[in-house]
């Protein structure tokens, strides 16, 4: 039975408390690593991670002679490196040292991508999992192990999986508790909207889109051949969130081709193209804060499509309480952008302003004291006169 994120988190707690070793099985990017990190935080445990797909046979068991000072390569900027071919992994050494320094604190050792390791590597690690001993080294009692695997075709319910994994034998499967994690948009959105240092974990544009399109959180399989090799996952949406914030920081939302390529490169052609269109509609090149806050806002604005320009000015009107046009500098910037719009766009904006409660009256009341407001008011008057001439 597949579990939601929260249910799998609770089940993992139970398995650890019972003294067994949980194996969390789920599609790539579904949130297995995030779940273990949350678990460690909840239990106030120190988390160590070993990516098993990067481990070679013998890394944990081939002995090495005692090291001398000649065995280390010293660098000026990057620390020192032991010049040996084999030996205990650095993670294991660091974990043992941490256990000695903090004997009362729980430790979680996360063996990620367990079935992407070779059969020999899995056997070595499984012996350590079961016996909690390697050569003369004993794992401290405070160490709990958690495994994570991608599904393979030998697992019930995953007969169509095509991951490049090495299925464990029956003896290995019988010695851990398998918990199957599935994507759950509701739970993921709760996590995504939670705040860290007063900032949402995931950009609101992502959570807004997935609230309206929950099936796009994790797409498994597709009939579109061009999209088979790249599909949305929770991990991909995290990358997208970071990309959105960087695009915003570099003022690149006006570069539609760049935005679309990045979204397609994370989410695949189908969802990536759709989400890029959503981004352009919701964030058409400039935010309101950028309109009034950056020097080159007019230059960026001139490069945008007419529909994008109109959306930006409408967004500015909606933010009138924060950026009132009765302030001269605000009005002047708004006027600069308005005069760069096509005539149809100018008329649409002027109509919108005429319909807003007392906005034109408020502009008229302060235009003699605010040169920027006077300039905007004259532009609106000219737009009104042109529209009247067209109607006649």
N, C-alpha and C positions, 0 to 999 in steps of 0.2 A: 504493500500500500504506500502510495506516494504521500509525502507530508509537505505542508506549507512551511515557509521559513520559520515561523514562530513555533509551530508544532514540532519541527525537527530540532529546534533549539532545546525545547523542553525534553524531548526524547533523548537527546544526547546527554543532558544533565542526569537523567535517570540511569542510563547505561553506565556512565562514569561512576555514579554513586554505588552501583551494584558490583563494581570491581571489574567489569568487562571492558573491552576495547571497541568503540564504535567505528564503523566504516561508513562514511557519508558518500553516497553515490548520487551523481547528478551530471547533467550536461555541462559542457565547458562554459564558463562565464556565468553560471546560474547563481553563484554566491556562496559556494562552499567555504572558501577562504574567509570571506566576510563573516560567515556564521561562526567559524571557530574564533575569529578575533573578538566578536561580540561575546562569545561564551567565556573567553579568557578574561575579558573586562568585567563581566558579571561576577565571576568567581574570584576576582582580584588575583589572577594567576599570571605568572610570567610565561609568555608564549615564545617558543622556539619552533622554527619551521625548517624542514628539510624537503627539498623538491626531489623526489625519488627518481624522476626521469633523468636527473643530472648525475646520479650516483653510479659509479662503476663497480664491478665485482671486485671485492677485496678491499674497498676503501675503508671498511670498518674492522677488518680482521687480519690483514697482513701486518705483521709486526715490523717495527723499525727500531734500529739501535738508539741508545740515548744520544740526544743532540748536544753538540757543543756550540760555542760561539761561532765557529767556522761554518756551522750548518745554516746560518741565517744570512740572508741578503738584506743589508741595511740601505735605506734610501733617505734622502734629505727631506722629501716632501710627502712621501706616501707610506711611511712606516716600514716595518720589516716583514720578511717572508721566509718561511722555512723552506730550504732547498732540498726537499725530499719528494720522492715519487709517490709513496703511499703513506698511509697513517690514519689515525682516527680523524673523522671529519671535525672541522672547526666548530660546528654547531654542537657536537657531542661534548667536546672539551669545554666550551663556554657554558653548557648546561650543567656539567658536573661542578665546575667552579662556582657557578651561581648557587647551586644547591648547598655547597659547603658554606658560602657566605650568608645565605638566608635559609637556614634549615627548616624554618616554620612556614615558609611560603610555598604554596602549590605551584607546580610547573606543568605546563602542557607542551608536549612534543607533538607537533603536527607533521605527519608524513603525507605530504601532498603529492598528487599524481602517482599514487602507489602502483597502480597497474600499468603505468607507462614505463616503469623500470623493467629490466630483463628478468627472466625467471630466476636466474642466479641471485640477482640483487634482492628480489622479493623474498627468496628463501633465507638469505642472510639476515635481512631486516625482520622477517617474521620470527626467526629464532630469537632475536633480541626482544621482540614484542612479547613472546611467550615466556622465555626464560628470564627476561630482564637482566641478562648477563652477557658480556662479550669478553672472551678470554678471562682475565681476572677482574674486570671492571663490572661492578654491580650498579644498576640504575637505582637511584635513591627512591625511597617509598613515596616521596612527594611528587614524583613524575607520573603523569597520566598521558597515555598515548591516544591520539585520534588519527585515523586514516581517512583519506579522501580518494575517490576513484571516479573515472569517467565510466559510463555504462559500456558494456560490450555485448555482443550478440548472444553470449551464453547465459545472460541474466534474463530472468522472466520479465516480460514486458518491454525488453529492449532488443528484440530479435532483429530489428532493422538498423541497429546502430552500426556506424562505420568508423569508429575511432581506432586509431593505431595503437591499440593496447595489447598487453600480454596478459591474458586471463590467468588468474591464480588457480592453483589446483584445489580440489575439494577439501584437502586438509587445511589450507589457508582460509578458505571461505567459512569453514566450520568453527574457526577460532575467534571470529569477531562478530559483532552484531551489525548487520547491514541496515542502514536507514536511507531511504530514497527521498531526495529533496527535489521538489518541483517548483517551477516559477509561480509566484503568487503576486499578482499586480497590486492588490490591495495592501498586503503586508509590505511589499517593496516601497510603495508610495509613502507609507507611514514612516519607514526608515529614511527615505529620500528627503522628506520635508522636515525631519527633525533637524535641530540647529546645533552647530558646533561653533563656539566662539561667536554666537549671534549671527551665523551665516548658514543658510540651508545647505545640507550635504550635497544636494543635486540642484542644478540651476532650475529655477521655476518654469522656464520655458519647456524643459524636458518633462517635468511632472504635470504641467498643464496639458501637453500633448498626450501623454500616456493616460491621463485621467479620461480623456475623450476617446482614446484608442488603446484600451488595455491589452488587446491581443498582440500588439506590436512590441510588448516588453521582451518576449522571447518567442521567436519564430523557429519552429522545428520542421524542416522539410519544406519544399516548395515545388510547384510545377513549373516555375520559371527557370529555365536552364542557366540563364545569365546570372542568377542569384544564388545558385546552389552552394557555392563555396564561401559565401559570406552572408551572415544573417544576424539579426539583432539578438543580443543577450543582455542581461542586467549589467555585466561587466562592460560591454560595449557602450551602453547608455552612460555609464560613469565616465568613460573616455570622452563621449560627446559633450557631457556637462563641462568637463575641463576645457574642451576645445571652444565651447561657446563663450566661456569667460575670457579666454585668451583672444578670441576674435573681437570681443567687446573692448578689451584693453587696448588692442592695436587698431581699433576703429576700422575693422575690415568687413563689417556686415554689408557694406555697399558692394563688395566684390562677390557677386552672386556665384560666379564660376568657382571661386575658392571655397565658399561656404558649401556649395553642392558637392564638390569633390571630397571634402573632409567628411561630410555626412555619409556619402556613399561608401567611402573607405572604411567607415566604422560599422554601418548598418546594412550594407548591401544596396543594390540598385533600387529595388522597389521601395522599401521603407526609407532608405536614405534620401531618395528624390522627393518623396512625399513630405518628409520632415524638413528638408531644406526649403520647400515651398512654404511650409508653415512658419519657419523662421523668418523668411523674407517678409511674409505678411505681418507677423507680430513684431519684428524688429527690423524695419525697413531701412537699414543702413545707419541710422542715428537714433539714439535714445533722446528723450527730452532733456536729460541732464547734459548730454553731449551737445545738443543744439545750443543751449545757453552757456555751456561751460568751456568749450574748446575753441581755439582761435580759428581753426581751418574748417569749421562746421559748414560754412557756405560753399567752400570748395568741394567738400564731400557731397553736399546736397546737390550740386550742379551735375554730378556724375550719375545720379539716380534716375530711374524710370519715372515718368509722370505719376503713376499710381503710388509709387513709394514716396515721392515728394508730398503728395496729398495726404497720405497716411501719417507722415511725420508731423505735418502742421495740425492735423486733427488731434494727434496725441498731445501736442503742445496746448491746444485749446482745452483738452480734458484735464490738463495739469495746471489750470489757471490759478488755483489757490496757492500752489507752491511757486509758480513762476507767473505772477500777475503781469498782464500786458500794460497795466497802468504805470509800471516802472519803465523809465526811459530806455535803459540798456536792453531790457527784455523786448520792448516794442521795436527797437531798432533792429535787433537780430531777427525777429519774426518778420519784419518788413523786408529785410534782405533776402530771406528765403522765399517770401511770398512773391516778390518781383521776379524770381527765377523760375516760377511755375508757368506752365502753359496757361493761356487765357481761360480755358474751361476749368482748370484747377483753381485759378484765382477766384473765379466766380463762385465755385462750390464752397471755397473757404469763406468768402465774404458772406454768403448765404448762411453758413453755419454760425458765423459771428453775429449776424443780425438776429438770429433766433435765440441766442444766449441771453439770459436775463440781464438787462441793463448794461451789457458790455459796451455797446457803442456809446451810450450815454456817459458811462464812466470815462471812456477815452476822451470824449469831447470835453468833459469837465476839467481834465488835467493837461490837455494838449498845449495850452499856452505856457505852462510851467515846465513841460517835459519835451525837449526837442525830438527825442526818439518817438514819443507818442504822437506828436504832431506830424511827423513823417509818415507813420503808419496810417493815421487818420486820413491824410491826403491820398495815400495809395488806395484805401478802401473807397473813398469818394470817387476817385478816377475809375475804379473797377465798376462801381455802380452806374456811372455815367455811360461807360462803354456798353454795359448790358442793356441800358435803356435805349441807346441808339440802335442796337441790334434788333430789339423788339419792335421798334418803330419801322 
